[in-house]
Amino acid sequence: MPELDPADRMNHKKRISKPEIGYVLPELSISGGIAIALYHILELRKLGRNAIAIVEKNENNGDWFPHINEIPVISLREYEEKFGKYRIKYLTATWWETSFTVERMNAEHKFFFLQSLENRFYPEGNSLQDGFFLSLGLGLNIFTEAKWIRDWLRKNLKIDAIHVPNGLDTTIFHPGNRKPNSGKLRVLIEGAGGTFYKGVAHCFEAISNLDVEIWYVSTDGVILPEWKVDRLFTKIPQSEMQKIYSECDVLLKMSKVEGVFGPPLEMMACGGTCVVGNVSGHDEYCENERNCLIIDKDSPGEARNAILRLMNDREFLKNLQIQGPVTAKKFQWKKSANILNKTVYSHKIKKQSPERTFLNQNLRKAKEYLVQLEETKILIRDSQNQINLIYSSLTWKIGEIILYPARIIRNFFSG
């Protein structure tokens, strides 16, 4: 793929006709969640639906995604300049912050593609947890990738969200020329070392001083001095992951927070197996002692014992690896697209009405924030200095999005 700068990536805007379906993405950086949304768009377009990506920040050109040149991409600013008065039929948020963008945009039907309980991506007590709960009360129709999220929504918000399972790109992830490894067990660790909920530190702790070969794919370039690595890969395009998976025996994954993680399924598709923590969503495809080993996500000791078992029982390792491609074949993006096409982006869609008791219980800080706004007569929309002051500690830059518009908070608690 030729190297393109972010401005060139947006060249689709010149030939984007009035779209039918828009997915609002925070950016195009390497992310499993962003990849899933891009596959939605790609597969919907194969079915003849005019779907596009609308990107809030175009600082990254998305060239890590293998099919990016097949997807019309336009920045939010340029979309609003070109289609500001146009009423798009279906508009979908892909992350809790983008839900506020979707709420204010002109669309006939508005959705929130919920890929996890996103409050868990922040430390306990962080005010951004309240932002996530507030996003659930905006009135967007929610659909999700995970059965456990669907069940949570049914229990707490009393809504029936459509379940759209993830797929797998078999043009990329397949066994290829995998060869049996008769040497040291080769263990792959994957994830952002600087993100607390990815559990990378626990992975390295689990296999420290074991007689194994360690490969590490870092999505953020963070590696601590005590992490002993035989081969290091950083910010790898998706198209190059197959070769890495195919040359490793087992993927060790100990995430603390997930919706449905993708790397273990990708590893299985490439003929490998996994040792995975029992994080939310693992049961979408992980079956203990059939296609992987499942351990306590918070126990490096259990992970260590699982790796030792695979080191010492290569026949068992082989049996797990055989089941990987069998599992992977069940997950096809075509199936996901058919659900989206016939059920989500359809005239049959029914408006959801979330029950607010649970949300009210989880929005105490948002209420306090509203009181602060009223008492000081601050209108965030007109005060960039106040925005900078309130959000100076945030790691996620909100840009033009107003996280807690006073109007939204006021309407929520008076509704």
Helices and strands as residue ranges (DSSP letters): H 6-9, G 10-15, E 21-25, H 32-46, E 51-55, G 68-70, E 73-75, H 76-83, E 88-93, H 96-104, E 107-114, G 118-121, H 128-135, E 141-144, H 147-156, E 162-163, E 186-191, G 196-198, H 200-207, E 213-218, E 231-234, G 238-240, H 241-246, E 250-253, H 263-269, E 273-277, G 282-284, E 293-295, H 300-312, H 314-328, H 333-339, I 340-344, H 357-361, H 364-376, G 380-382, H 384-390, H 406-414
